Each structure stands twice: as structure tokens, then as C-alpha cells.
Amino acid sequence: MSGNVTSLFRSTAAHSPSMAALARESGEAAGAGPVDFCIPCNPYFPTPAMFDEMAGRLRDIITYYPSSADTITAELCSLLQLPPQCVAMGNGSTELITWIDHLLVRESLAVPVPTFGRWTDQPMETGKRVDMFPLQEAGGFALDLARYAEFVRARGTRAVVVCNPNNPDGGYLHKQALVQFMDAMADRDLVVIDESFLEFADAEAEPSVVQEAMLRPNVVVLRSLGKNFGLHGIRFGYLVANPALAGRVRAMLPKWNLNSFAEHVVFMLRDHGPEYAQSLHQVRRDRLEMAAQLSALPGLTVYPSQGNFLFVRLPVGAEGTAVRDRMLTEHRVLVRECGNKIGSSSRFLRLVVRPQADVRRLVSGLEQVLYGAGRGAAVPGPATGTGYSSGTAAVDRLMYETNGSGMRAITAQTAGAGAPGLAAAPSPGTGTGTGVPLPAAVPVAVPVAPAAATVPGPPPVPQPVPGPQPAPYPGPVPVPHPAPVPQPVAAPVPAPAAAAYPPPVGPTPPGVPARGGLTAAQVRGTNGLESVPATGWPNAVGMGRAG
């Protein structure tokens, strides 16, 4: 592959170039591109027979209008056993992120970083303040929900995002701890749980919080279809919320915002539940085998993941952009270098889980690029100019491209006050792994919450170390059964700045609707709101374990 294709990476601010762009630049024929360890989608679905069926109907699919979004959504809801009133489908999850930002985020949004770039970039583009909570490399990039809640209250942030599993590291939060966090954030305008990669998780039998989201007035769950169905190019995804929130988004979407390919795939799925469940099982098995092989490479660190990708730290001295470019040009393997992700650096790669034949090619290429005789580790010379995708650039965006003073100011302020629970600003060369000093904080008057009550959270992620075994996954969280929720008031009242982390509460009891939402009984299928379950297809809670 021609070396000039690597120039495409320098023109993309927060993402990798598309496969189509790489093919055009390299002059390769369609289907002859590199082995793709960059785009995180399911390599086992659709099946070859399903692709043949779509190819046979291609003329009709691209010639005629699709059905309305309501028709396609109703079919998806019947498969996933969700009430259509609680669902809005979009032209990819990114379209839904855009509408969530425009309609539901008023002034500020809290986001752990590193994470999916649109959660930081989209609200900044519309003038919102983005409060970024750095996930620490020393802690395996695990998200401590109690400390995150303290951070949200100290900053006074009105909307909150959690990605589960997180992209790019694959970190996972157990369902019960996440439900407690949702209830602790009941006085916020909005809580978004992005479950775009959750169907690849196997840490729990029923990991999704979609049922709990429908009972709460301020929670939205975002789900992807392109990733788990292996069809990024179709662009379809959906959100789940109480009818009031889902209806606000649905009312703004065009009548034909879903294309005919999306319709065709959704209506094919009813007959292919077992194949889909098997594809998820194969991805989970491949993840373990791939982690073991990568962990055997000297100096390479593999972090625990519940997604269909692995986050790896390169050996000391190796630089991600040079590794990425040489893997592409010398070995025709495309990897995701993470230096342009806020909170990450060029020492990290995200590698998509693929079949073992492809993994052997990846490992062979990495061995030659990192340790090859006569070349040494992939370390760029002093004049190569890789700052466009360096850890320094990521830290600069974190500190300066927000509409507030960012994390440094609040950590400095709270550290001076002795408030516990907030992550201290990393010292040069530690924490986020950037190896550069952070700029001085600008003094800002910020309300600071007192010490929070201890709340059971997710188990700590074991600190990853290189070795021949894949990183272990956390076990179930021992959390006591919560108390029932009293009748909610007509509108949530913001808690004062000094409020402590609220105690955990349980789901709304039957017969008590959340504001603008459903009762627990309705969500469980009474009163005609839940569609007839489809036989053999995994529902939205079981995530692929049926069939």
C-alpha cells in the first residue's frame, strides 16, 4: 500500500479516515483494502447468506423509498420487546447524539475521558461547557462512579454521560452500580447511558439498563445497531427513554430519516436471531484469545475490555503514529492510534477483535514494527512533526477547548479545600500517560461539595500488567437491595451545592409513574404498551443470550 495514504490521518481531527477514502487514495480495488482492526463492528454478522439476499434485492432497495421511521421502529421494538413509545431510531447513533445535545442539554455536560469523541466535541460545537473527568491510566482507566458524582456536583454540571462499555478502553460498569448512579443523578437535567457496545459484554446475564431508564424522568439509553450487526455503513441506531423524552427526539426527526437498507435489515432480523447470538458468542471468545496473544508481546499492556476491541499501551519508546503508519504501509493492517482522543496519547492503540487468522497477521506485523532487526521500535525522529496526533495535542484540547476552566481548575480548587473524592491533577509524566506538564489553572470560584457518603460502586479494575494471560474481568458487585421510591414530585428540584451523594434508591414501584414516564407494570408489558415478544430473538435486556 502506498505511503501517501498516511497523509489522510493528518486531515482528520478526532477520527480515522473512512475505508472508502483509504481505498481511493491507495488506488486499490473495492474489497482489496487493509485488514481492518480500526472500525469496531461485528465480523461474523450478517452471515454470507444474508449478504447474498441483500445483494439479490439491491435494485429494489436503492430504487424505492423506505417505509416511515415509525414502521421500521415498530418492527425493531417487536424484536427487542420494547414499547415503541419509548424508542426513537436515528440515522446512526451520532445523529441521536446531535439531537440529544440540541434538545436536552441546556448549558453543560460532564463526560469521562477518554471516550467517544462526539460526546466531547458535539456540545462544544454548540457552545456548551464540557466538564471532563479524566480516567487515570494508573487505575486501568476505571470509572469510579462515586468520585464522578462528586465531580458533577462540584462543577454544577446539568447533564451527565456514561459510556458502558467505554470506548476506547472497554471498561465496564455493573448494572446495579449504574442504576444507583442514575438515581443519585435524579436532580440533574439529563443522564445518558451510552450502551453502543454493550451487546459484546459477558460480565452479566442482563447488563442493560433500558428497563430502568423507561421508569425515570431524566435518563436516556443510547444503542447502536451498526456495531453489533456489523453494518456501520447503513447508519442506524436507537435510544430508549420514558415516552416524554423519546417523543421529544422522535418529533424532530424527518419522516424518512432511515434508509431502505436499514429497513431491509431490520425486517430480516426476525429470521436470524440464532445466527446473531452465535456471532456475539464468537466475538467474546475471540476477545479472550486475542488479549492473550497481544499480552505475550514484550512491553505491551492490554487493558480489560467488555467491548469488541482492546485498548493497548505500546512499549516504552514506541510512538503510535509511527506504528500505525508502518502497520498500514508495510503490513496492510489498519489500527486505531488514540493520540487524538482527549485524555489519551499516542502511546495507545485501540484494536478491534477479529478472527484468529487476522490476529496472527496483526501480531506478526507488530513484532516486526516494534522489535524488528535493524529498525528497532517505531520511534519517530525529532523532525517528523507528529504533534497533530500526540498526547500533548490531546491535553491541549482537554484544557483549552472547553467553555469552562476544565478539570484542572476544579481539582486545584477542591485540593486546596481538602475535599475528598475528586481526582488530583496528574503530575508530569504520570496519570494520563502524556508525559507533559499541564498548564497552570485559572482561578475560578466553584461550589464544592463536602465529603460524600460511602456508596457501593463497581469493583476496582485490576491494574493491567503485561503477561501471557488475558486481563481478568471484574466480578459481580455486592450491593444491598435498595428501598422503594416514594411518589415523585411534578418536577425535579436541583439539590444545593452542598448536598452529599444521595443514598441509592430502587426502581419506581408498580402503579407509580415517573414524571412523563411509564409505571413499572406498564414497562413489564401490561396495558398494551409492550409489543408481542418475538420467538428466538434476543431482547434488549438479555443482549443476545436467547435463541
NUVOVO-722875 format. One line per field, with one value per residue (C-alpha): residue number from 1; residue in three letters; x, y, z. Coordinates in nm, 2 decimals, always signed. Example, Ala and Ser with C-alpha at 12.3 -4.5 7.8 and 13.67 -1.06 7.14 Angstrom:
! NUVOVO-722875
nr = 1,2
rest = ALA,SER
x = +1.23,+1.37
y = -0.45,-0.11
z = +0.78,+0.71
This chain:
! NUVOVO-722875
nr = 1,2,3,4,5,6,7,8,9,10,11,12,13,14,15,16,17,18,19,20,21,22,23,24,25,26,27,28,29,30,31,32,33,34,35,36,37,38,39,40,41,42,43,44,45,46,47,48,49,50,51,52,53,54,55,56,57,58,59,60,61,62,63,64,65,66,67,68,69,70,71,72,73,74,75,76,77,78,79,80,81,82,83,84,85,86,87,88,89,90,91,92,93,94,95,96,97,98,99,100,101,102,103,104,105,106,107,108,109,110,111,112,113,114,115,116,117,118,119,120,121,122,123,124,125,126,127,128,129,130,131,132,133,134,135,136,137,138,139,140,141,142,143,144,145,146,147,148,149,150,151,152,153,154,155,156,157,158,159,160,161,162,163,164,165,166,167,168,169,170,171,172,173,174,175,176,177,178,179,180,181,182,183,184,185,186,187,188,189,190,191,192,193,194,195,196,197,198,199,200,201,202,203,204,205,206,207,208,209,210,211,212,213,214,215,216,217,218,219,220,221,222,223,224,225,226,227,228,229,230,231,232,233,234,235,236,237,238,239,240,241,242,243,244,245,246,247,248,249,250,251,252,253,254,255,256,257,258,259,260,261,262,263,264,265,266,267,268,269,270,271,272,273,274,275,276,277,278,279,280,281,282,283,284,285,286,287,288,289,290,291,292,293,294,295,296,297,298,299,300,301,302,303,304,305,306,307,308,309,310,311,312,313,314,315,316,317,318,319,320,321,322,323,324,325,326,327,328,329,330,331,332,333,334,335,336,337,338,339,340,341,342,343,344,345,346,347,348,349,350,351,352,353,354,355,356,357,358,359,360,361,362,363,364,365,366,367,368,369,370,371,372,373,374,375,376,377,378,379,380,381,382,383,384,385,386,387,388,389,390,391,392,393,394,395,396,397,398,399,400,401,402,403,404,405,406,407,408,409,410,411,412,413,414,415,416,417,418,419,420,421,422,423,424,425,426,427,428,429,430,431,432,433,434,435,436,437,438,439,440,441,442,443,444,445,446,447,448,449,450,451,452,453,454,455,456,457,458,459,460,461,462,463,464,465,466,467,468,469,470,471,472,473,474,475,476,477,478,479,480,481,482,483,484,485,486,487,488,489,490,491,492,493,494,495,496,497,498,499,500,501,502,503,504,505,506,507,508,509,510,511,512,513,514,515,516,517,518,519,520,521,522,523,524,525,526,527,528,529,530,531,532,533,534,535,536,537,538,539,540,541,542,543,544,545,546,547
rest = MET,SER,GLY,ASN,VAL,THR,SER,LEU,PHE,ARG,SER,THR,ALA,ALA,HIS,SER,PRO,SER,MET,ALA,ALA,LEU,ALA,ARG,GLU,SER,GLY,GLU,ALA,ALA,GLY,ALA,GLY,PRO,VAL,ASP,PHE,CYS,ILE,PRO,CYS,ASN,PRO,TYR,PHE,PRO,THR,PRO,ALA,MET,PHE,ASP,GLU,MET,ALA,GLY,ARG,LEU,ARG,ASP,ILE,ILE,THR,TYR,TYR,PRO,SER,SER,ALA,ASP,THR,ILE,THR,ALA,GLU,LEU,CYS,SER,LEU,LEU,GLN,LEU,PRO,PRO,GLN,CYS,VAL,ALA,MET,GLY,ASN,GLY,SER,THR,GLU,LEU,ILE,THR,TRP,ILE,ASP,HIS,LEU,LEU,VAL,ARG,GLU,SER,LEU,ALA,VAL,PRO,VAL,PRO,THR,PHE,GLY,ARG,TRP,THR,ASP,GLN,PRO,MET,GLU,THR,GLY,LYS,ARG,VAL,ASP,MET,PHE,PRO,LEU,GLN,GLU,ALA,GLY,GLY,PHE,ALA,LEU,ASP,LEU,ALA,ARG,TYR,ALA,GLU,PHE,VAL,ARG,ALA,ARG,GLY,THR,ARG,ALA,VAL,VAL,VAL,CYS,ASN,PRO,ASN,ASN,PRO,ASP,GLY,GLY,TYR,LEU,HIS,LYS,GLN,ALA,LEU,VAL,GLN,PHE,MET,ASP,ALA,MET,ALA,ASP,ARG,ASP,LEU,VAL,VAL,ILE,ASP,GLU,SER,PHE,LEU,GLU,PHE,ALA,ASP,ALA,GLU,ALA,GLU,PRO,SER,VAL,VAL,GLN,GLU,ALA,MET,LEU,ARG,PRO,ASN,VAL,VAL,VAL,LEU,ARG,SER,LEU,GLY,LYS,ASN,PHE,GLY,LEU,HIS,GLY,ILE,ARG,PHE,GLY,TYR,LEU,VAL,ALA,ASN,PRO,ALA,LEU,ALA,GLY,ARG,VAL,ARG,ALA,MET,LEU,PRO,LYS,TRP,ASN,LEU,ASN,SER,PHE,ALA,GLU,HIS,VAL,VAL,PHE,MET,LEU,ARG,ASP,HIS,GLY,PRO,GLU,TYR,ALA,GLN,SER,LEU,HIS,GLN,VAL,ARG,ARG,ASP,ARG,LEU,GLU,MET,ALA,ALA,GLN,LEU,SER,ALA,LEU,PRO,GLY,LEU,THR,VAL,TYR,PRO,SER,GLN,GLY,ASN,PHE,LEU,PHE,VAL,ARG,LEU,PRO,VAL,GLY,ALA,GLU,GLY,THR,ALA,VAL,ARG,ASP,ARG,MET,LEU,THR,GLU,HIS,ARG,VAL,LEU,VAL,ARG,GLU,CYS,GLY,ASN,LYS,ILE,GLY,SER,SER,SER,ARG,PHE,LEU,ARG,LEU,VAL,VAL,ARG,PRO,GLN,ALA,ASP,VAL,ARG,ARG,LEU,VAL,SER,GLY,LEU,GLU,GLN,VAL,LEU,TYR,GLY,ALA,GLY,ARG,GLY,ALA,ALA,VAL,PRO,GLY,PRO,ALA,THR,GLY,THR,GLY,TYR,SER,SER,GLY,THR,ALA,ALA,VAL,ASP,ARG,LEU,MET,TYR,GLU,THR,ASN,GLY,SER,GLY,MET,ARG,ALA,ILE,THR,ALA,GLN,THR,ALA,GLY,ALA,GLY,ALA,PRO,GLY,LEU,ALA,ALA,ALA,PRO,SER,PRO,GLY,THR,GLY,THR,GLY,THR,GLY,VAL,PRO,LEU,PRO,ALA,ALA,VAL,PRO,VAL,ALA,VAL,PRO,VAL,ALA,PRO,ALA,ALA,ALA,THR,VAL,PRO,GLY,PRO,PRO,PRO,VAL,PRO,GLN,PRO,VAL,PRO,GLY,PRO,GLN,PRO,ALA,PRO,TYR,PRO,GLY,PRO,VAL,PRO,VAL,PRO,HIS,PRO,ALA,PRO,VAL,PRO,GLN,PRO,VAL,ALA,ALA,PRO,VAL,PRO,ALA,PRO,ALA,ALA,ALA,ALA,TYR,PRO,PRO,PRO,VAL,GLY,PRO,THR,PRO,PRO,GLY,VAL,PRO,ALA,ARG,GLY,GLY,LEU,THR,ALA,ALA,GLN,VAL,ARG,GLY,THR,ASN,GLY,LEU,GLU,SER,VAL,PRO,ALA,THR,GLY,TRP,PRO,ASN,ALA,VAL,GLY,MET,GLY,ARG,ALA,GLY
x = +0.00,+0.13,+0.29,+0.09,-0.23,-0.09,-0.14,-0.52,-0.48,-0.34,-0.66,-0.90,-0.94,-1.09,-1.14,-0.97,-1.03,-1.30,-1.22,-1.35,-1.11,-0.82,-0.92,-0.94,-0.60,-0.43,-0.59,-0.69,-0.99,-1.30,-1.27,-0.89,-0.82,-0.62,-0.72,-0.94,-0.85,-0.98,-1.36,-1.53,-1.80,-1.91,-1.71,-1.95,-2.28,-2.46,-2.39,-2.28,-2.63,-2.78,-2.54,-2.64,-3.00,-2.94,-2.73,-3.02,-3.26,-3.01,-3.21,-3.53,-3.36,-3.19,-3.47,-3.77,-3.85,-3.83,-4.12,-4.17,-3.94,-4.25,-4.29,-3.93,-3.91,-4.22,-4.06,-3.74,-3.94,-4.13,-3.79,-3.64,-3.96,-3.96,-4.27,-4.24,-4.35,-4.01,-3.79,-3.65,-3.45,-3.19,-2.96,-2.68,-2.62,-2.43,-2.75,-2.92,-2.62,-2.67,-3.04,-2.98,-2.74,-2.97,-3.29,-3.19,-2.86,-2.91,-2.57,-2.32,-2.23,-2.00,-1.80,-1.53,-1.23,-1.11,-1.43,-1.62,-1.52,-1.87,-1.96,-1.70,-1.70,-2.07,-2.17,-1.86,-1.96,-2.29,-2.14,-2.20,-1.95,-1.80,-1.67,-1.42,-1.34,-1.01,-0.98,-0.65,-0.40,-0.27,-0.61,-0.66,-0.89,-1.17,-1.45,-1.52,-1.89,-1.89,-1.60,-1.76,-2.08,-1.88,-1.72,-2.05,-2.19,-1.88,-1.89,-2.27,-2.30,-2.65,-2.62,-2.41,-2.28,-2.15,-2.04,-2.08,-1.86,-1.64,-1.47,-1.17,-1.07,-1.37,-1.42,-1.74,-1.97,-2.21,-2.57,-2.67,-2.39,-2.50,-2.87,-2.76,-2.56,-2.87,-3.07,-2.80,-2.82,-3.20,-3.17,-2.97,-3.14,-3.03,-2.83,-2.72,-2.60,-2.44,-2.46,-2.34,-2.10,-2.29,-2.41,-2.05,-2.02,-2.05,-1.98,-2.35,-2.65,-2.87,-2.63,-2.86,-3.04,-3.31,-3.59,-3.48,-3.44,-3.80,-3.91,-3.71,-3.78,-3.43,-3.25,-3.17,-3.01,-2.83,-2.79,-2.60,-2.71,-2.42,-2.16,-2.33,-2.49,-2.16,-2.31,-2.16,-2.23,-2.61,-2.62,-2.89,-2.92,-3.18,-3.24,-3.47,-3.62,-3.96,-4.22,-4.18,-3.81,-3.82,-4.12,-3.93,-3.65,-3.88,-4.08,-3.78,-3.66,-3.75,-4.02,-3.77,-3.46,-3.40,-3.29,-3.41,-3.11,-3.19,-3.55,-3.45,-3.20,-3.44,-3.71,-3.46,-3.35,-3.66,-3.54,-3.18,-3.18,-2.97,-2.70,-2.68,-2.65,-2.38,-2.18,-2.17,-2.05,-1.77,-1.66,-1.64,-1.43,-1.20,-1.15,-1.00,-0.77,-0.66,-0.59,-0.37,-0.17,-0.12,-0.02,+0.26,+0.44,+0.72,+0.63,+0.27,+0.00,-0.36,-0.64,-0.95,-1.23,-1.60,-1.63,-1.54,-1.20,-0.89,-0.71,-0.33,-0.03,+0.27,+0.62,+0.83,+0.99,+0.73,+0.51,+0.16,+0.15,+0.47,+0.34,+0.01,+0.17,+0.42,+0.15,-0.06,+0.21,+0.43,+0.18,-0.16,-0.31,-0.52,-0.51,-0.66,-0.40,-0.56,-0.34,-0.63,-0.87,-0.90,-0.75,-0.54,-0.20,-0.01,+0.12,-0.22,-0.39,-0.75,-0.76,-1.08,-1.15,-1.12,-1.09,-0.77,-0.63,-0.63,-0.50,-0.19,-0.13,-0.16,+0.07,+0.33,+0.32,+0.36,+0.65,+0.83,+0.74,+0.82,+1.12,+1.23,+1.61,+1.77,+1.47,+1.41,+1.10,+0.88,+1.02,+0.99,+1.29,+1.29,+1.19,+0.90,+0.63,+0.37,+0.22,-0.11,-0.18,+0.02,-0.06,+0.03,-0.24,-0.50,-0.42,-0.43,-0.78,-0.88,-0.76,-0.84,-1.13,-1.40,-1.63,-1.52,-1.19,-1.19,-1.07,-0.75,-0.93,-1.18,-0.92,-0.69,-0.98,-1.10,-0.75,-0.69,-1.02,-0.93,-1.24,-1.21,-1.32,-1.20,-0.91,-0.60,-0.44,-0.18,+0.18,+0.40,+0.47,+0.21,-0.17,-0.28,+0.05,+0.11,+0.45,+0.39,+0.32,-0.03,-0.08,-0.15,-0.51,-0.71,-0.86,-1.24,-1.50,-1.65,-1.90,-1.75,-1.94,-1.85,-1.73,-1.97,-2.13,-1.98,-2.18,-2.11,-1.97,-1.83,-1.53,-1.19,-1.04,-0.72,-0.41,-0.31,+0.04,+0.20,+0.18,+0.07,-0.27,-0.57,-0.66,-0.92,-1.27,-1.44,-1.69,-2.04,-2.09,-2.23,-2.49,-2.77,-3.13,-3.24,-3.55,-3.86,-3.90,-4.17,-4.42,-4.21,-4.29,-4.41,-4.06,-3.71,-3.57,-3.20,-3.00,-2.80,-2.43,-2.35,-2.57,-2.39,-2.40,-2.77,-2.83,-2.92,-3.29,-3.47,-3.69,-4.03,-4.28,-4.58,-4.85,-4.63,-4.53,-4.22,-4.29,-4.38,-4.30,-4.45,-4.53,-4.32,-4.62,-4.66,-4.29,-4.33,-4.59,-4.94,-5.19,-5.09,-4.77,-4.53,-4.52,-4.56,-4.22,-4.05,-3.95,-3.58,-3.46,-3.26,-3.44,-3.30,-3.21,-3.07,-2.84,-2.80,-2.83,-3.16,-3.21
y = +0.00,+0.34,+0.55,+0.86,+0.71,+0.80,+1.17,+1.11,+1.07,+1.42,+1.57,+1.40,+1.59,+1.33,+1.01,+0.79,+0.83,+0.61,+0.29,+0.44,+0.73,+0.49,+0.28,+0.59,+0.72,+0.39,+0.31,-0.04,-0.22,-0.25,-0.52,-0.52,-0.28,-0.35,-0.59,-0.36,-0.35,+0.01,+0.01,-0.17,-0.38,-0.75,-0.95,-1.25,-1.08,-1.06,-1.41,-1.47,-1.59,-1.26,-1.06,-1.27,-1.20,-0.82,-0.83,-1.01,-0.73,-0.44,-0.29,-0.26,-0.15,+0.15,+0.24,+0.29,+0.50,+0.32,+0.29,+0.56,+0.56,+0.46,+0.14,+0.04,+0.13,-0.07,-0.38,-0.33,-0.29,-0.61,-0.79,-0.63,-0.64,-0.26,-0.03,+0.19,+0.50,+0.47,+0.44,+0.68,+0.55,+0.76,+0.76,+0.63,+0.69,+1.00,+1.16,+1.09,+1.24,+1.56,+1.58,+1.50,+1.79,+2.03,+1.93,+1.80,+1.95,+2.31,+2.45,+2.19,+1.83,+1.60,+1.33,+1.09,+1.10,+0.93,+0.83,+0.85,+1.19,+1.31,+1.33,+1.59,+1.76,+1.79,+2.00,+2.22,+2.29,+2.43,+2.64,+2.42,+2.39,+2.04,+1.92,+1.64,+1.38,+1.22,+0.84,+0.76,+0.53,+0.42,+0.29,+0.10,+0.37,+0.25,+0.50,+0.55,+0.64,+0.79,+1.03,+1.11,+1.21,+1.43,+1.59,+1.66,+1.82,+2.03,+2.16,+2.21,+2.02,+1.98,+1.68,+1.36,+1.09,+0.74,+0.50,+0.13,-0.03,+0.27,+0.35,+0.32,+0.12,-0.12,-0.05,-0.20,-0.09,-0.34,-0.28,-0.23,+0.02,+0.21,+0.22,+0.36,+0.63,+0.71,+0.76,+0.97,+1.20,+1.23,+1.61,+1.66,+1.76,+1.45,+1.13,+0.95,+0.59,+0.50,+0.13,+0.12,-0.17,-0.35,-0.65,-0.77,-0.78,-1.10,-0.99,-1.01,-1.20,-0.89,-0.59,-0.33,-0.05,+0.01,-0.11,+0.12,+0.41,+0.40,+0.44,+0.76,+1.11,+1.22,+0.90,+0.82,+0.50,+0.51,+0.19,+0.12,-0.12,-0.08,-0.21,-0.52,-0.60,-0.54,-0.28,+0.06,+0.19,+0.16,+0.41,+0.31,+0.33,+0.40,+0.55,+0.43,+0.67,+0.75,+0.84,+1.22,+1.23,+0.98,+1.17,+1.50,+1.35,+1.15,+1.46,+1.64,+1.35,+1.36,+1.11,+0.92,+0.96,+0.58,+0.44,+0.14,-0.07,-0.01,-0.12,-0.43,-0.54,-0.48,-0.69,-0.96,-1.00,-1.19,-1.50,-1.47,-1.45,-1.77,-1.66,-1.32,-1.47,-1.71,-1.42,-1.24,-1.56,-1.59,-1.23,-1.28,-1.59,-1.42,-1.13,-1.36,-1.53,-1.20,-1.05,-1.35,-1.32,-0.95,-0.97,-1.21,-0.93,-0.78,-0.44,-0.43,-0.37,-0.50,-0.35,-0.54,-0.49,-0.58,-0.43,-0.58,-0.41,-0.40,-0.09,-0.15,+0.06,+0.04,-0.05,+0.24,+0.42,+0.33,+0.61,+0.53,+0.73,+0.57,+0.23,+0.30,+0.42,+0.13,-0.13,+0.02,+0.07,-0.23,-0.49,-0.37,-0.37,-0.07,+0.01,+0.30,+0.52,+0.71,+1.03,+1.24,+1.12,+1.36,+1.20,+0.95,+0.98,+0.83,+0.55,+0.38,+0.18,+0.05,-0.28,-0.44,-0.80,-1.01,-1.38,-1.56,-1.56,-1.18,-1.16,-1.37,-1.12,-0.83,-0.99,-1.07,-0.71,-0.57,-0.79,-0.66,-0.30,-0.29,-0.53,-0.59,-0.63,-0.32,-0.10,-0.10,+0.03,+0.26,+0.58,+0.89,+1.12,+1.47,+1.64,+1.41,+1.65,+1.42,+1.68,+1.66,+1.34,+1.35,+1.32,+1.69,+1.78,+1.58,+1.75,+2.09,+2.02,+1.90,+2.22,+2.49,+2.39,+2.38,+2.66,+2.65,+2.62,+2.24,+1.98,+2.14,+2.44,+2.23,+1.99,+2.27,+2.44,+2.13,+2.02,+2.35,+2.30,+1.94,+1.80,+1.42,+1.22,+1.42,+1.30,+1.51,+1.67,+1.43,+1.52,+1.54,+1.21,+1.02,+0.97,+1.01,+0.89,+1.21,+1.29,+1.66,+1.92,+2.06,+2.44,+2.64,+2.66,+2.98,+3.06,+3.02,+3.03,+2.69,+2.54,+2.25,+1.95,+1.82,+1.46,+1.22,+0.92,+0.59,+0.43,+0.08,+0.12,-0.11,-0.33,-0.18,-0.28,-0.48,-0.28,-0.44,-0.59,-0.75,-1.12,-1.43,-1.43,-1.20,-0.94,-1.06,-0.92,-0.78,-0.99,-0.90,-0.61,-0.69,-0.42,-0.43,-0.42,-0.06,+0.08,+0.16,+0.51,+0.74,+0.92,+1.16,+1.53,+1.71,+1.84,+1.76,+2.01,+2.08,+1.99,+2.26,+2.27,+2.13,+1.82,+1.49,+1.19,+1.08,+0.73,+0.46,+0.41,+0.14,+0.14,+0.30,+0.06,-0.07,+0.19,+0.49,+0.66,+0.87,+1.22,+1.19,+0.82,+0.47,+0.27,-0.04,-0.26,-0.09,-0.14,-0.51,-0.55,-0.46,-0.21,-0.29,-0.08,-0.36,-0.54,-0.92,-1.08,-1.24,-1.60,-1.68,-1.32,-1.18,-0.90,-0.56,-0.68,-1.03,-0.89,-1.19,-1.48,-1.60,-1.81
z = +0.00,-0.10,+0.18,+0.08,+0.23,+0.58,+0.49,+0.53,+0.91,+0.94,+0.80,+1.05,+1.37,+1.60,+1.39,+1.14,+0.77,+0.61,+0.44,+0.12,+0.15,+0.21,-0.09,-0.32,-0.21,-0.24,-0.58,-0.46,-0.60,-0.39,-0.12,-0.15,+0.14,+0.45,+0.73,+0.95,+1.32,+1.34,+1.28,+1.57,+1.42,+1.43,+1.18,+1.19,+1.11,+0.88,+0.76,+0.40,+0.31,+0.44,+0.23,-0.07,+0.00,+0.02,-0.30,-0.48,-0.38,-0.43,-0.72,-0.52,-0.20,-0.36,-0.61,-0.38,-0.07,+0.26,+0.49,+0.75,+1.06,+1.27,+1.07,+1.10,+1.47,+1.54,+1.39,+1.58,+1.90,+1.84,+1.81,+2.12,+2.33,+2.39,+2.38,+2.06,+2.27,+2.45,+2.14,+1.87,+1.58,+1.41,+1.11,+1.33,+1.70,+1.61,+1.47,+1.80,+2.00,+1.79,+1.88,+2.24,+2.26,+2.08,+2.27,+2.61,+2.71,+2.83,+2.94,+3.05,+3.01,+3.21,+3.03,+3.15,+2.91,+2.71,+2.54,+2.21,+2.06,+1.97,+2.34,+2.39,+2.05,+1.98,+2.28,+2.24,+1.89,+2.02,+2.29,+2.59,+2.88,+2.87,+3.21,+3.15,+3.42,+3.34,+3.37,+3.52,+3.35,+3.69,+3.77,+3.45,+3.31,+3.55,+3.62,+3.99,+3.99,+4.34,+4.25,+3.92,+4.10,+4.34,+4.04,+3.87,+4.19,+4.25,+3.89,+3.90,+3.57,+3.44,+3.21,+3.26,+3.02,+3.10,+2.82,+2.92,+2.80,+2.74,+2.41,+2.37,+2.68,+2.71,+3.08,+3.22,+3.50,+3.66,+3.62,+3.98,+4.05,+3.73,+3.84,+4.18,+3.99,+3.78,+4.09,+4.26,+3.95,+3.97,+4.02,+3.70,+3.38,+3.19,+3.24,+2.92,+2.93,+2.60,+2.56,+2.20,+2.27,+2.54,+2.33,+2.33,+2.71,+2.90,+3.26,+3.35,+3.21,+3.19,+3.17,+3.01,+3.20,+2.93,+3.16,+3.44,+3.20,+3.09,+3.45,+3.52,+3.40,+3.30,+3.17,+2.81,+2.69,+2.35,+2.15,+1.82,+1.55,+1.31,+1.55,+1.67,+1.34,+1.15,+0.92,+1.00,+0.65,+0.69,+0.97,+1.22,+1.59,+1.86,+2.20,+2.48,+2.74,+2.90,+2.64,+2.71,+2.64,+2.35,+2.20,+2.20,+2.00,+1.77,+1.69,+1.55,+1.32,+0.95,+0.84,+0.62,+0.83,+0.80,+0.46,+0.27,+0.37,+0.73,+0.68,+0.49,+0.76,+1.05,+0.88,+0.80,+1.17,+1.28,+1.10,+1.21,+1.59,+1.65,+1.40,+1.56,+1.91,+1.78,+1.63,+1.97,+2.14,+1.88,+1.93,+2.31,+2.26,+2.01,+2.26,+2.52,+2.26,+2.11,+2.45,+2.54,+2.22,+2.25,+2.62,+2.52,+2.33,+2.54,+2.69,+2.55,+2.81,+2.74,+2.94,+3.05,+2.80,+2.76,+2.42,+2.08,+2.10,+2.31,+2.44,+2.45,+2.56,+2.34,+2.48,+2.62,+2.32,+2.07,+1.92,+1.80,+1.48,+1.35,+1.45,+1.27,+0.95,+0.93,+1.00,+0.72,+0.46,+0.53,+0.65,+0.52,+0.87,+0.98,+1.35,+1.56,+1.71,+2.00,+2.03,+1.91,+2.17,+2.46,+2.77,+2.57,+2.40,+2.11,+2.33,+2.30,+2.02,+2.01,+1.83,+1.71,+1.79,+1.48,+1.38,+1.47,+1.12,+1.12,+1.47,+1.37,+1.09,+1.34,+1.59,+1.33,+1.20,+1.55,+1.62,+1.31,+1.36,+1.74,+1.76,+1.40,+1.35,+1.21,+1.26,+1.64,+1.80,+1.59,+1.73,+1.51,+1.46,+1.61,+1.29,+1.18,+1.32,+1.47,+1.70,+1.51,+1.69,+2.01,+2.37,+2.40,+2.15,+2.34,+2.67,+2.50,+2.37,+2.72,+2.89,+2.64,+2.41,+2.68,+2.78,+3.14,+3.32,+3.28,+3.52,+3.63,+3.79,+3.99,+4.11,+4.23,+4.40,+4.58,+4.67,+4.85,+5.04,+5.13,+4.97,+4.92,+4.62,+4.33,+4.12,+4.17,+3.87,+3.73,+3.77,+3.46,+3.31,+3.51,+3.52,+3.17,+3.03,+2.83,+2.98,+2.96,+3.23,+3.24,+3.21,+3.52,+3.63,+3.61,+3.95,+3.93,+4.21,+4.21,+4.46,+4.63,+4.77,+5.11,+5.17,+5.02,+5.19,+5.10,+4.83,+4.69,+4.34,+4.08,+4.17,+4.10,+3.77,+3.83,+3.72,+3.39,+3.36,+3.05,+3.06,+2.86,+3.02,+2.92,+3.17,+3.42,+3.42,+3.73,+3.92,+4.03,+4.27,+4.61,+4.65,+4.91,+4.79,+4.77,+4.92,+4.72,+4.57,+4.71,+4.48,+4.27,+4.26,+3.95,+3.86,+3.99,+4.23,+4.19,+4.51,+4.67,+4.60,+4.95,+4.90,+4.96,+4.72,+4.76,+4.90,+4.65,+4.57,+4.38,+4.07,+4.07,+4.23,+4.02,+3.98,+4.05,+3.72,+3.68,+3.56,+3.19,+3.21,+3.25,+3.55,+3.63,+3.54,+3.20,+3.12,+3.21,+2.94,+3.06,+2.91,+2.56,+2.56,+2.51,+2.18,+2.14,+2.21,+1.91,+1.94,+1.91,+1.91,+2.20,+2.38,+2.48,+2.84,+2.77,+2.50,+2.28,+2.53,+2.40,+2.09
